[in-house]
Structure formats: structure tokens, C-alpha cells
Amino acid sequence: MNKPIHIALLGLGTVGSGVYKLLSMRAQEMPQIAGAPIEISHILVRNTKKERPGVDAALLTDSWQDIVSDPEISIVVELMGGIEPAHTYISEALAAGKNVVTANKDLMAVHGGELLDLAAQHHCDLQFEAAVAGAIPIIRPLKQCLAGNEISEIMGIVNGTTNYILTRMTQDGMEFDDALAMATELGYAEADPTADIEGYDAGRKMAIMASIAFHSRVTFEQVYTEGITNIHATDIRYAKEMGKAIKLLGVACNTPEGIEVRVHPMLIPDFHPLATVNDAFNAVFVHGDALDDAMFMGRGAGEMPTASAVTGDIIDTARNLQMGCTGRIGCTCYKELPVKSIDEIKSKYFIRLRVEDRPGVLAGVSGVLGNNGVSISQVIQKASKGGSSDLVVITDTVRERHIRDALTIMRSMSMVRDIASVIRVY
């Protein structure tokens, strides 16, 4: 049997605890799976005195220097989250020649290029499968299995909290606030759900995937993000009438003019595979010139699903150590493509207006849209109480800035009481 591979865990929260459990469960089989036993030597925590049932207290330390200076530790597993001190610890670990596995999407979306370059300098692995979609394998498929493809589009549902909320709104007719409260009660939403419901979490994941898929660095700051806080049950009902579902989607496209990368609610046809992905499940849809279409679906978060991806990276790194080939697959961003502004991106739009219930309204709204180069594809108008009606329009494809110009004019029209919703259509 080969000598044990020693690893250190940084953090023992939800994911760290899951990794500890999973490695313990697989300990007897690890020599056959990874080529050597995998042993946890240290676990970095803030408070070593805190009771942690089921965890060997002798492994706990609050000293990073004990880990980075230990020559026996060959893999550092960062599960702390956030930018600092994770950025410093990973940088120092790589500089010390230690391989790194991380689940840190925040860090990889901002500093991924820099850290991958540092890993290459020191011939180390930097693995981050768990940073994007929990248990769903997507980073390794993009870098390896699909490496022969030119990927033109990658899109998906990459946040389980928002997908659960929209599922409840769709299936139970709930309004956003009630669905969010249920998601919080069940543990799907954090006490502060801002990163999820405003699209920031999904935006970080899309930056990582777009960078890998299109071989050109995309950072989180370049991703247009829009959340689901303005989605209403009424929008979902109208979408159903039109044969569509509303999902929070991350969309990245490689166009001749540059990369489009954005996160926002979207109407998609009921027959699209992503329309049937419900509750807290995630899914990523990839289009390449050779593979055509492929979809990866599964649980995108949680203790054991995320631990599954982290442990897979640990095993992969352990195998590379056995063969002396760490650092074999590093950064794949060898291009420098521009990232397009949201103003230049073209979409179809679902626009729901509250308008005066009188003749000439549809003609007036149509005229404003037409004067701004916007064609109408579909219209629903329904009278309601108080002398007003809902006017729902789906446009043909139009540039973002043109639709914004039209909406600005509509807001000043006396016949338009309110622009209730503006949602893009896939």
C-alpha cells in the first residue's frame, strides 16, 4: 500500500462537516479508490474548544501556520468561504507547493485567474468543482470531457434557493414574500438571502463557467445580475397561459462581437428541459458544435451534495500525486475576448402594463414600441376592477437599450398607470 496522503481542512461548517463525514465513510475503500489512504491531519477552526460531536478533537487547530509549514500535508481543502482570509491561505498554500481544493465561488469568481496562474507556477492542482453547482459535475466536463468542442452557449439554473421560491410561486400560486418565508423555514434560504434572491450567487457561478467554456477570463463584476424580487404570481399565471415558465437563469453566449454573460429571470418554453427543473434542484445546459446539447442536473447545494464534489476533487488530486502529475490541467483561458454590455444584448421581452380600460390604449402602446424599433409577437389584454386592465406584450428580439427607451416613454403616458413587470424571454 502507498503511504497515506495527508490533507488539511480549512473550516468545519456545513460543507466541511460533510467532507469530514464522507471521507470517514469511505476511509476503508480509499486506498483502492485514490491509490493511497487519505488522512486528515489538521482541521482549521476559529474555536478549538467548541464541542463538535463525531469529530476527533485532536485534529482541531486555530493556527494556519501549523498547516502551511507542515511538509507532510500535500492537499489543503478550503471550505471557509468569503474572500479573506481564504485568498491569503490559498495563495500561501500554493506558494508552499501544496495542492488546493476549494468550494469558494466568491473567491474563484474574482481571483480565479490569479490563483490558477500561481498554481501553474508551482505545478500544483487547484480544483474547484464544488464552487459552481454542488454535486453536479460541470467544471471537469467543460475542461476535459468537452474540451474538443467549441462551446457557444452555457445556461442554467444555478441557485437552488431561487428555484425553490419560483417553484412554490408556480405550483402553489404563492407570492414572493410567502415563498421566501417558506424557503427560509425549510433551510433553503439564509437568514440574509440577498446573495441568492438578487442573483449575485448565480452571477459568480456564471463568471466561473463562462471563463472555462469560452477560454477567456470573465469576472463577477462583468456579469449583469438581476434577481427575482420583482416577480409576481400574476406574471407566472400569464406566462403559463403563453406556454412558458419563469426561471432565474444564468446565460452565457460566445458571439462574434464578444461574450454575453448575465443572470436574470426569464420566460422559457414549457418544453425546454430547464422548465421542468423544480424545487432546489440545479441544472446546466451546454451547447457545443460537436456534442450539440447536453444537460447536467442534480442537487446544487447542501452538506453532502457539495461534499460529494469536494471529495471527488480530493480523490482526483490524490491520484495525480500518485502519478506525479499535479498541475496537469490548469487555467484554460488563453483568449482575451470582450464582454458585452447589457445595453448591447438582444432579447425578447415580456412586458406587463396596468393601463386605462379605454379604446386606443393598445394602439398607443404599439406605436411607442414601433417608433423604437420594437415589434410585438404576442398580446394578452384583460379587464380588471377600477377601470384598468392588464396589457401583456411579448416582443420580438430587440436590443436592450431600445426597449429601455420605449419603457421610458411609456411611463410618461397618461393611459399607462404602471409598468408592473419587464422580464426577458428566451
DOKEKE-266364 format. One record per residue (C-alpha): residue number from 1; residue in one letter; x, y, z. Coordinates in nm, 4 decimals, padded with zeros to 6 digits. Layout:
N
- NUM|A|X|Y|Z
...
This chain:
426
- 1|M|00.0000|00.0000|00.0000
- 2|N|00.1234|00.3504|-00.0802
- 3|K|00.1875|00.5828|00.2103
- 4|P|-00.1041|00.7982|00.3274
- 5|I|-00.1804|01.1321|00.1690
- 6|H|-00.2236|01.3929|00.4398
- 7|I|-00.4769|01.6706|00.3961
- 8|A|-00.5930|01.9704|00.5982
- 9|L|-00.9469|02.1050|00.6114
- 10|L|-00.9935|02.4804|00.6470
- 11|G|-01.3348|02.5228|00.8045
- 12|L|-01.5793|02.2832|00.9652
- 13|G|-01.9137|02.4399|00.8811
- 14|T|-02.1850|02.2734|00.6771
- 15|V|-01.9619|02.1693|00.3859
- 16|G|-01.6545|02.0992|00.5989
- 17|S|-01.8565|01.8689|00.8222
- 18|G|-01.9927|01.6914|00.5166
- 19|V|-01.6435|01.6339|00.3759
- 20|Y|-01.5249|01.5002|00.7124
- 21|K|-01.8198|01.2582|00.7224
- 22|L|-01.7778|01.1434|00.3627
- 23|L|-01.4038|01.0835|00.3946
- 24|S|-01.4705|00.8875|00.7142
- 25|M|-01.7377|00.6790|00.5399
- 26|R|-01.5023|00.5958|00.2501
- 27|A|-01.1816|00.5550|00.4537
- 28|Q|-01.1591|00.1761|00.4115
- 29|E|-01.2023|00.1944|00.0336
- 30|M|-00.9818|00.4971|-00.0253
- 31|P|-00.6587|00.3013|-00.0975
- 32|Q|-00.8403|00.1349|-00.3883
- 33|I|-01.0261|00.4499|-00.4999
- 34|A|-00.7450|00.7055|-00.4707
- 35|G|-00.4383|00.4818|-00.4779
- 36|A|-00.3485|00.5592|-00.1157
- 37|P|-00.5153|00.6218|00.2200
- 38|I|-00.6328|00.9807|00.2667
- 39|E|-00.5859|01.1069|00.6194
- 40|I|-00.6985|01.4365|00.7693
- 41|S|-00.4057|01.5777|00.9675
- 42|H|-00.5446|01.9166|01.0699
- 43|I|-00.8790|02.0981|01.0736
- 44|L|-00.8559|02.4765|01.0971
- 45|V|-01.1338|02.6293|01.3104
- 46|R|-01.1855|02.9571|01.4950
- 47|N|-01.2640|02.7952|01.8306
- 48|T|-01.0887|02.4700|01.9180
- 49|K|-01.2848|02.4417|02.2450
- 50|K|-01.6261|02.4199|02.0779
- 51|E|-01.7955|02.0803|02.1067
- 52|R|-01.8074|01.9045|01.7700
- 53|P|-01.9706|01.5605|01.8113
- 54|G|-01.8203|01.2917|01.5911
- 55|V|-01.5038|01.4907|01.5132
- 56|D|-01.1638|01.3948|01.6538
- 57|A|-01.0757|01.6973|01.8707
- 58|A|-00.7047|01.6193|01.8349
- 59|L|-00.7247|01.7318|01.4697
- 60|L|-00.8508|02.0814|01.5524
- 61|T|-00.6194|02.3820|01.5317
- 62|D|-00.6583|02.7589|01.5151
- 63|S|-00.3098|02.8068|01.3663
- 64|W|-00.2791|02.8405|00.9893
- 65|Q|00.0998|02.8365|01.0219
- 66|D|00.0850|02.4846|01.1694
- 67|I|-00.0743|02.3734|00.8436
- 68|V|00.1161|02.5673|00.5797
- 69|S|00.4523|02.4822|00.7397
- 70|D|00.3794|02.1089|00.7748
- 71|P|00.5729|01.9316|00.4955
- 72|E|00.3569|01.6188|00.5231
- 73|I|00.0379|01.7966|00.4197
- 74|S|00.0028|01.7783|00.0419
- 75|I|-00.3622|01.8875|-00.0043
- 76|V|-00.5294|02.1891|00.1562
- 77|V|-00.9100|02.1853|00.1352
- 78|E|-01.0522|02.5378|00.1753
- 79|L|-01.4158|02.5362|00.2891
- 80|M|-01.4339|02.8662|00.4761
- 81|G|-01.5962|03.0784|00.2084
- 82|G|-01.5553|03.4515|00.1524
- 83|I|-01.2598|03.6368|00.0053
- 84|E|-01.0366|03.6755|00.3102
- 85|P|-00.8597|03.5038|00.4726
- 86|A|-00.9304|03.2315|00.2134
- 87|H|-00.7429|03.4222|-00.0595
- 88|T|-00.4329|03.4581|00.1573
- 89|Y|-00.4417|03.0969|00.2768
- 90|I|-00.4825|02.9502|-00.0723
- 91|S|-00.2083|03.1755|-00.2125
- 92|E|00.0321|03.0745|00.0653
- 93|A|-00.0567|02.7055|00.0303
- 94|L|00.0123|02.7088|-00.3447
- 95|A|00.3360|02.9032|-00.2944
- 96|A|00.4404|02.6334|-00.0470
- 97|G|00.3823|02.3663|-00.3120
- 98|K|00.0606|02.2328|-00.1638
- 99|N|-00.2338|02.1338|-00.3828
- 100|V|-00.5645|02.3049|-00.3130
- 101|V|-00.9290|02.2020|-00.3340
- 102|T|-01.1884|02.4748|-00.2760
- 103|A|-01.5637|02.5238|-00.2889
- 104|N|-01.5270|02.9028|-00.2807
- 105|K|-01.7263|03.0571|-00.5673
- 106|D|-01.6850|03.4112|-00.4337
- 107|L|-01.3072|03.3815|-00.4451
- 108|M|-01.2820|03.1974|-00.7776
- 109|A|-01.5182|03.4432|-00.9495
- 110|V|-01.2927|03.7351|-00.8523
- 111|H|-00.9397|03.5945|-00.8164
- 112|G|-00.9622|03.2664|-01.0076
- 113|G|-00.7219|03.3682|-01.2855
- 114|E|-00.4556|03.4870|-01.0433
- 115|L|-00.4795|03.1724|-00.8285
- 116|L|-00.4714|02.9380|-01.1283
- 117|D|-00.1585|03.1151|-01.2537
- 118|L|00.0006|03.0716|-00.9102
- 119|A|-00.0910|02.7019|-00.9102
- 120|A|00.0719|02.6606|-01.2525
- 121|Q|00.3924|02.8304|-01.1335
- 122|H|00.4259|02.5749|-00.8557
- 123|H|00.2957|02.2736|-01.0543
- 124|C|00.0049|02.2292|-00.8142
- 125|D|-00.3567|02.1293|-00.8616
- 126|L|-00.6227|02.3903|-00.7884
- 127|Q|-00.9563|02.2098|-00.8061
- 128|F|-01.2921|02.3859|-00.7596
- 129|E|-01.5729|02.1625|-00.8877
- 130|A|-01.7909|02.2394|-00.5843
- 131|A|-01.7732|02.6158|-00.6462
- 132|V|-02.0417|02.6118|-00.9154
- 133|A|-02.3221|02.3590|-00.8830
- 134|G|-02.2804|02.1451|-00.5734
- 135|A|-02.2955|01.7773|-00.6599
- 136|I|-02.3381|01.8420|-01.0337
- 137|P|-02.0143|01.7809|-01.2271
- 138|I|-01.9657|02.0705|-01.4701
- 139|I|-01.6144|02.2161|-01.4247
- 140|R|-01.4378|01.8900|-01.5052
- 141|P|-01.6654|01.8095|-01.8024
- 142|L|-01.6020|02.1560|-01.9500
- 143|K|-01.2253|02.1296|-01.9013
- 144|Q|-01.1846|01.7656|-02.0021
- 145|C|-01.4795|01.5706|-02.1440
- 146|L|-01.5960|01.8554|-02.3703
- 147|A|-01.2537|02.0025|-02.4434
- 148|G|-01.2833|01.9122|-02.8123
- 149|N|-01.5913|02.1310|-02.8532
- 150|E|-01.6344|02.4949|-02.9300
- 151|I|-01.8949|02.5870|-02.6702
- 152|S|-02.1307|02.8578|-02.7930
- 153|E|-02.3774|02.8694|-02.5043
- 154|I|-02.3985|02.7640|-02.1431
- 155|M|-02.7080|02.8390|-01.9421
- 156|G|-02.8719|02.7058|-01.6351
- 157|I|-03.0480|02.7184|-01.3034
- 158|V|-02.7557|02.7515|-01.0645
- 159|N|-02.9211|02.8691|-00.7436
- 160|G|-03.1442|02.6296|-00.5532
- 161|T|-03.2983|02.8911|-00.3237
- 162|T|-03.4467|03.0987|-00.6050
- 163|N|-03.5560|02.7910|-00.7957
- 164|Y|-03.7413|02.6659|-00.4881
- 165|I|-03.9113|03.0046|-00.4431
- 166|L|-04.0200|03.0207|-00.8084
- 167|T|-04.1426|02.6593|-00.7900
- 168|R|-04.3682|02.7435|-00.4967
- 169|M|-04.4959|03.0540|-00.6758
- 170|T|-04.5664|02.8454|-00.9867
- 171|Q|-04.7181|02.5348|-00.8334
- 172|D|-04.8942|02.6862|-00.5308
- 173|G|-04.9731|03.0380|-00.6546
- 174|M|-04.7743|03.1938|-00.3691
- 175|E|-04.6425|03.5489|-00.3798
- 176|F|-04.2681|03.6093|-00.3495
- 177|D|-04.2607|03.7072|00.0193
- 178|D|-04.4575|03.3990|00.1270
- 179|A|-04.2431|03.1657|-00.0834
- 180|L|-03.9250|03.3215|00.0577
- 181|A|-04.0558|03.2724|00.4119
- 182|M|-04.1196|02.9050|00.3379
- 183|A|-03.7719|02.8648|00.1850
- 184|T|-03.6202|03.0220|00.4983
- 185|E|-03.8223|02.7981|00.7290
- 186|L|-03.7060|02.4868|00.5419
- 187|G|-03.3416|02.5963|00.5429
- 188|Y|-03.3157|02.6622|00.1675
- 189|A|-03.2662|03.0360|00.2225
- 190|E|-03.0106|03.2002|00.4506
- 191|A|-03.1105|03.4464|00.7232
- 192|D|-02.9839|03.7127|00.4815
- 193|P|-03.0937|03.5823|00.1396
- 194|T|-02.9671|03.8825|-00.0597
- 195|A|-02.6930|03.6977|-00.2489
- 196|D|-02.9473|03.4409|-00.3688
- 197|I|-03.2584|03.6450|-00.4441
- 198|E|-03.0680|03.9319|-00.6102
- 199|G|-02.8797|03.6931|-00.8410
- 200|Y|-02.5288|03.7531|-00.7031
- 201|D|-02.4643|03.3890|-00.6162
- 202|A|-02.5679|03.2760|-00.9634
- 203|G|-02.3627|03.5596|-01.1177
- 204|R|-02.0432|03.4353|-00.9532
- 205|K|-02.1068|03.0850|-01.0819
- 206|M|-02.1708|03.2116|-01.4341
- 207|A|-01.8434|03.4070|-01.4305
- 208|I|-01.6570|03.0860|-01.3490
- 209|M|-01.8359|02.8744|-01.6101
- 210|A|-01.8118|03.1366|-01.8859
- 211|S|-01.4367|03.1684|-01.8261
- 212|I|-01.3878|02.7953|-01.8715
- 213|A|-01.6390|02.7420|-02.1523
- 214|F|-01.5104|03.0270|-02.3704
- 215|H|-01.1392|03.0177|-02.2708
- 216|S|-01.1445|03.3860|-02.1761
- 217|R|-01.1426|03.5333|-01.8247
- 218|V|-01.4770|03.6690|-01.7027
- 219|T|-01.5044|03.8216|-01.3561
- 220|F|-01.8132|03.8661|-01.1416
- 221|E|-01.8110|04.2429|-01.1962
- 222|Q|-01.8680|04.1818|-01.5690
- 223|V|-02.1827|03.9734|-01.5142
- 224|Y|-02.5145|04.1591|-01.5369
- 225|T|-02.7277|04.0420|-01.2425
- 226|E|-03.0963|04.0850|-01.1712
- 227|G|-03.2884|03.8936|-00.9066
- 228|I|-03.6428|03.7645|-00.8582
- 229|T|-03.7779|04.0137|-00.6036
- 230|N|-03.9971|04.1811|-00.8673
- 231|I|-04.1567|03.8608|-00.9952
- 232|H|-04.5259|03.8294|-00.9069
- 233|A|-04.7675|03.5377|-00.9111
- 234|T|-04.9599|03.7298|-01.1777
- 235|D|-04.6572|03.7181|-01.4095
- 236|I|-04.6337|03.3441|-01.3624
- 237|R|-05.0039|03.2982|-01.4430
- 238|Y|-04.9717|03.4934|-01.7665
- 239|A|-04.6544|03.3010|-01.8553
- 240|K|-04.8472|02.9746|-01.8105
- 241|E|-05.1169|03.0975|-02.0467
- 242|M|-04.8457|03.1565|-02.3046
- 243|G|-04.6984|02.8077|-02.2546
- 244|K|-04.3938|02.9270|-02.0639
- 245|A|-04.2306|02.9016|-01.7210
- 246|I|-04.0339|03.1686|-01.5325
- 247|K|-03.6894|03.0700|-01.4020
- 248|L|-03.3879|03.2605|-01.2728
- 249|L|-03.1351|03.1712|-01.5415
- 250|G|-02.7681|03.2291|-01.5878
- 251|V|-02.6943|03.2704|-01.9579
- 252|A|-02.3533|03.2928|-02.1244
- 253|C|-02.3101|03.3092|-02.5019
- 254|N|-01.9986|03.3333|-02.7151
- 255|T|-02.0856|03.5666|-03.0041
- 256|P|-01.8690|03.7155|-03.2811
- 257|E|-01.8944|04.0539|-03.1043
- 258|G|-01.7929|03.9200|-02.7629
- 259|I|-01.9144|03.7276|-02.4616
- 260|E|-02.2648|03.7791|-02.3260
- 261|V|-02.2972|03.6779|-01.9612
- 262|R|-02.5926|03.7619|-01.7431
- 263|V|-02.8267|03.6397|-01.4690
- 264|H|-03.1924|03.7396|-01.4607
- 265|P|-03.5466|03.5951|-01.4571
- 266|M|-03.6530|03.4556|-01.7920
- 267|L|-03.9567|03.3046|-01.9579
- 268|I|-03.8692|02.9744|-02.1221
- 269|P|-04.0982|02.7393|-02.3190
- 270|D|-04.2637|02.4634|-02.1175
- 271|F|-04.0986|02.2065|-02.3463
- 272|H|-03.7427|02.3258|-02.2672
- 273|P|-03.5619|02.0802|-02.0353
- 274|L|-03.4857|02.3565|-01.7842
- 275|A|-03.8572|02.4352|-01.7436
- 276|T|-03.9095|02.1047|-01.5607
- 277|V|-03.6229|02.1545|-01.3123
- 278|N|-03.8029|02.2363|-00.9878
- 279|D|-03.7594|02.2850|-00.6142
- 280|A|-03.3962|02.3196|-00.5003
- 281|F|-03.2505|02.1304|-00.7958
- 282|N|-02.9953|02.2910|-01.0290
- 283|A|-02.9262|02.2186|-01.3939
- 284|V|-02.6732|02.3380|-01.6502
- 285|F|-02.7462|02.3236|-02.0230
- 286|V|-02.4486|02.3278|-02.2630
- 287|H|-02.4415|02.3678|-02.6422
- 288|G|-02.1280|02.2782|-02.8373
- 289|D|-02.0527|02.2330|-03.2034
- 290|A|-01.9686|01.8635|-03.1679
- 291|L|-02.1814|01.7454|-02.8771
- 292|D|-02.4911|01.9517|-02.9756
- 293|D|-02.6889|01.9763|-02.6480
- 294|A|-02.6227|01.8265|-02.3053
- 295|M|-02.7770|01.8911|-01.9647
- 296|F|-02.6321|01.8238|-01.6206
- 297|M|-02.8847|01.8117|-01.3359
- 298|G|-02.8747|01.7447|-00.9633
- 299|R|-02.8636|01.8978|-00.6190
- 300|G|-02.6728|02.2240|-00.6301
- 301|A|-02.6122|02.2806|-00.2590
- 302|G|-02.6304|02.1208|00.0832
- 303|E|-02.3925|01.9414|00.3132
- 304|M|-02.3499|01.6068|00.1399
- 305|P|-02.4085|01.7076|-00.2250
- 306|T|-02.1364|01.9727|-00.2001
- 307|A|-01.9172|01.7325|-00.0021
- 308|S|-01.9535|01.4879|-00.2921
- 309|A|-01.7933|01.7354|-00.5343
- 310|V|-01.5200|01.8364|-00.2881
- 311|T|-01.4320|01.4743|-00.2150
- 312|G|-01.4187|01.3998|-00.5871
- 313|D|-01.1610|01.6772|-00.6261
- 314|I|-00.9609|01.5425|-00.3304
- 315|I|-00.9559|01.1958|-00.4871
- 316|D|-00.8566|01.3346|-00.8276
- 317|T|-00.5706|01.5309|-00.6704
- 318|A|-00.4615|01.2250|-00.4725
- 319|R|-00.4458|01.0220|-00.7943
- 320|N|-00.2377|01.2942|-00.9592
- 321|L|00.0005|01.2888|-00.6620
- 322|Q|00.0425|00.9130|-00.7036
- 323|M|00.1386|00.9608|-01.0680
- 324|G|00.3495|01.2719|-01.0154
- 325|C|00.1335|01.4858|-01.2443
- 326|T|-00.0206|01.7567|-01.0296
- 327|G|-00.0789|02.0803|-01.2151
- 328|R|-00.1653|01.8813|-01.5278
- 329|I|-00.4824|02.0810|-01.6022
- 330|G|-00.4641|02.4446|-01.5066
- 331|C|-00.6151|02.7633|-01.6387
- 332|T|-00.7733|02.7231|-01.9819
- 333|C|-00.8199|03.0962|-02.0503
- 334|Y|-00.5890|03.1513|-02.3455
- 335|K|-00.8106|03.4091|-02.5198
- 336|E|-00.8916|03.7727|-02.4402
- 337|L|-01.2469|03.8252|-02.5591
- 338|P|-01.4525|04.1379|-02.4849
- 339|V|-01.7545|04.1117|-02.2567
- 340|K|-02.0602|04.2871|-02.3983
- 341|S|-02.2575|04.5492|-02.2081
- 342|I|-02.6155|04.4554|-02.1245
- 343|D|-02.7282|04.7544|-02.3359
- 344|E|-02.5976|04.5795|-02.6490
- 345|I|-02.7540|04.2396|-02.5816
- 346|K|-03.0655|04.1403|-02.7760
- 347|S|-03.3628|03.9629|-02.6186
- 348|K|-03.7345|03.9180|-02.6444
- 349|Y|-03.9326|04.0789|-02.3613
- 350|F|-04.2452|04.0078|-02.1577
- 351|I|-04.3939|04.3433|-02.0532
- 352|R|-04.6941|04.3619|-01.8196
- 353|L|-04.8649|04.7017|-01.8053
- 354|R|-05.1510|04.8320|-01.5930
- 355|V|-05.3401|05.0556|-01.8374
- 356|E|-05.6607|05.2571|-01.8623
- 357|D|-05.9531|05.0429|-01.9753
- 358|R|-06.0485|05.2517|-02.2788
- 359|P|-06.0167|05.2416|-02.6599
- 360|G|-05.6858|05.3262|-02.8227
- 361|V|-05.4575|05.2028|-02.5459
- 362|L|-05.3153|04.9076|-02.7380
- 363|A|-05.2629|05.1305|-03.0427
- 364|G|-05.0821|05.3866|-02.8288
- 365|V|-04.8514|05.1314|-02.6668
- 366|S|-04.7872|04.9620|-03.0016
- 367|G|-04.6971|05.2978|-03.1543
- 368|V|-04.4366|05.3708|-02.8868
- 369|L|-04.2820|05.0276|-02.9294
- 370|G|-04.2838|05.0581|-03.3097
- 371|N|-04.1213|05.4005|-03.3016
- 372|N|-03.8348|05.2458|-03.1043
- 373|G|-03.7882|04.9542|-03.3415
- 374|V|-03.9737|04.7023|-03.1249
- 375|S|-04.2129|04.4552|-03.2912
- 376|I|-04.4884|04.2770|-03.0996
- 377|S|-04.5094|03.8981|-03.1110
- 378|Q|-04.7970|03.8254|-02.8719
- 379|V|-05.0582|04.0248|-02.6757
- 380|I|-05.2991|03.9481|-02.3905
- 381|Q|-05.5388|04.2136|-02.2579
- 382|K|-05.7759|04.1508|-01.9668
- 383|A|-06.0098|04.3966|-01.7980
- 384|S|-05.9967|04.4207|-01.4201
- 385|K|-06.1514|04.6309|-01.1439
- 386|G|-06.1131|05.0049|-01.1063
- 387|G|-06.1301|05.0997|-01.4720
- 388|S|-05.7946|04.9462|-01.5564
- 389|S|-05.6767|04.6381|-01.7394
- 390|D|-05.3680|04.4202|-01.7694
- 391|L|-05.1929|04.4530|-02.1022
- 392|V|-04.9276|04.1851|-02.1538
- 393|V|-04.6977|04.2120|-02.4532
- 394|I|-04.4243|03.9779|-02.5717
- 395|T|-04.1913|04.1477|-02.8158
- 396|D|-03.9761|04.0147|-03.0936
- 397|T|-03.5986|04.0278|-03.0464
- 398|V|-03.4724|04.3779|-02.9737
- 399|R|-03.1595|04.5423|-02.8361
- 400|E|-03.1788|04.6169|-02.4615
- 401|R|-03.1245|04.9915|-02.4923
- 402|H|-03.4128|05.0225|-02.7400
- 403|I|-03.6598|04.8546|-02.5054
- 404|R|-03.5434|05.0826|-02.2248
- 405|D|-03.6050|05.3883|-02.4415
- 406|A|-03.9578|05.2662|-02.5171
- 407|L|-04.0299|05.1980|-02.1486
- 408|T|-03.9155|05.5471|-02.0544
- 409|I|-04.1710|05.6968|-02.2925
- 410|M|-04.4469|05.4608|-02.1732
- 411|R|-04.4001|05.5720|-01.8129
- 412|S|-04.4952|05.9259|-01.9163
- 413|M|-04.8158|05.8200|-02.0950
- 414|S|-05.1410|05.9071|-01.9153
- 415|M|-05.3023|05.5842|-02.0327
- 416|V|-05.0304|05.3730|-01.8617
- 417|R|-05.0871|05.3510|-01.4874
- 418|D|-04.7903|05.1281|-01.4131
- 419|I|-04.5253|04.9125|-01.5784
- 420|A|-04.5701|04.6132|-01.3484
- 421|S|-04.3093|04.3751|-01.4914
- 422|V|-04.0393|04.3544|-01.7545
- 423|I|-03.8945|04.0036|-01.7965
- 424|R|-03.6725|03.8716|-02.0738
- 425|V|-03.7853|03.5783|-02.2866
- 426|Y|-03.5535|03.3007|-02.4050
